[in-house]
């Protein structure tokens, strides 16, 4: 996720950065799937539950950033 954002950071003002955020969001959602799978297989460890919560928070932040950028772009047009 972080690597995708870093890769797109030079494109902050363009549509390209939004695309990199989309990739990051999808990666975080994929990670959520794997964490949930591990929890469902009985890997009920506190570290995994904490990782799951952190990942969900990351998804929310990424979506919020994407929405803010899109709103700003729409106001400029």
Secondary structure, 3 states (H helix, E strand, C coil): CHHHHHHHHHHCCCHHHHHHHHHHHHHHHHHHHHHHHHHHCCCCCHHHHHHHHHHHHHHHHHHHHHHHHHHHHHHHC
